[in-house]
């Protein structure tokens, strides 16, 4: 008597089956993902705190494609703007020093 080998049914394929973390990350960055939520803290009927959270995860190319490019003009992220900001702070300090000197001259001459 011969017994036929049992065959197992094939598992149902899933979207992440065989995907590495890099594959999933590449898909998310390529398409983009938005996470939104609201947090509200209330005591009775008095709202004490309301926080709105909006998070967009996307590649730079995808963000530019949908019109988001705030990092290009942010002075803390742009090296030329950072240099201008430092020069501005230096000039502000110099002006403050000169104003103090001028006030001291006016006080001694009066």
C-alpha positions as CSV (number, residue, x, y, z in Angstrom):
1,X,0.0,0.0,0.0
2,X,1.4,3.4,-1.0
3,X,0.6,6.6,1.0
4,X,0.6,9.8,-1.0
5,X,2.6,12.6,0.6
6,X,0.6,15.3,2.2
7,X,0.7,18.6,0.4
8,X,0.3,21.7,2.5
9,X,-1.7,24.6,1.1
10,X,0.3,27.6,0.1
11,X,0.2,30.4,2.6
12,X,-1.8,33.5,1.6
13,X,0.7,36.1,0.3
14,X,0.7,39.4,2.1
15,X,1.9,42.9,1.2
16,X,5.0,42.7,3.4
17,X,5.8,39.1,2.8
18,X,9.4,38.9,1.6
19,X,9.9,42.6,2.1
20,X,12.8,43.9,4.0
21,X,12.7,47.0,6.2
22,X,14.6,48.8,3.4
23,X,11.9,47.8,0.9
24,X,9.1,49.0,3.1
25,X,10.9,52.3,3.9
26,X,11.5,52.9,0.2
27,X,7.8,52.4,-0.5
28,X,6.8,54.8,2.2
29,X,9.2,57.4,1.1
30,X,8.3,57.0,-2.5
31,X,4.5,57.4,-1.9
32,X,4.6,59.4,1.3
33,X,2.5,58.8,4.5
34,X,0.5,61.3,6.5
35,X,-0.3,60.8,10.2
36,X,-2.8,63.1,11.8
37,X,-4.3,63.3,15.2
38,X,-5.7,65.5,17.9
39,X,-5.0,65.3,21.6
40,X,-7.3,67.1,24.0
41,X,-7.1,67.3,27.8
42,X,-10.2,68.4,29.6
43,X,-11.5,68.6,33.1
44,X,-15.2,68.5,33.2
45,X,-16.4,70.8,30.3
46,X,-13.2,73.0,30.5
47,X,-10.6,72.2,27.9
48,X,-7.1,72.7,29.3
49,X,-5.0,71.6,26.4
50,X,-5.5,70.9,22.7
51,X,-2.6,69.6,20.5
52,X,-3.0,69.0,16.8
53,X,-0.4,66.7,15.3
54,X,0.3,66.5,11.6
55,X,3.2,64.4,10.4
56,X,4.3,63.8,6.8
57,X,6.9,61.2,6.0
58,X,8.2,61.4,2.5
59,X,11.3,61.7,0.4
60,X,12.7,65.1,-0.5
61,X,11.6,64.5,-4.1
62,X,8.1,63.6,-3.1
63,X,7.8,66.6,-0.7
64,X,9.0,69.0,-3.5
65,X,6.5,67.3,-5.9
66,X,3.6,68.1,-3.5
67,X,4.9,71.7,-2.9
68,X,6.7,71.3,0.4
69,X,10.2,72.9,0.5
70,X,10.4,74.9,3.7
71,X,14.0,73.6,4.4
72,X,15.3,75.5,1.4
73,X,14.6,78.9,3.1
74,X,15.1,77.8,6.8
75,X,18.1,79.9,8.1
76,X,19.1,77.1,10.5
77,X,19.3,74.5,7.6
78,X,20.8,76.7,4.8
79,X,24.5,77.4,5.3
80,X,24.4,80.9,3.5
81,X,21.5,81.9,5.7
82,X,23.2,80.6,8.8
83,X,26.2,82.9,8.0
84,X,24.0,85.9,7.5
85,X,22.2,85.1,10.8
86,X,25.6,85.0,12.6
87,X,26.7,88.3,11.0
88,X,23.4,89.8,12.0
89,X,23.8,88.7,15.6
90,X,27.3,90.1,15.6
91,X,26.1,93.5,14.3
92,X,23.3,93.5,16.8
93,X,25.8,93.0,19.6
94,X,28.0,95.8,18.2
95,X,25.0,98.2,18.0
96,X,24.1,97.4,21.6
97,X,27.7,98.1,22.7
98,X,27.8,101.4,20.8
99,X,24.5,102.5,22.3
100,X,25.7,101.7,25.8
101,X,28.9,103.7,25.2
102,X,26.8,106.6,23.8
103,X,24.6,106.6,26.9
104,X,27.6,106.6,29.2
105,X,29.1,109.6,27.3
106,X,25.8,111.5,27.6
107,X,25.6,110.8,31.3
108,X,29.1,112.0,32.0
109,X,28.7,115.2,30.0
110,X,25.4,116.1,31.6
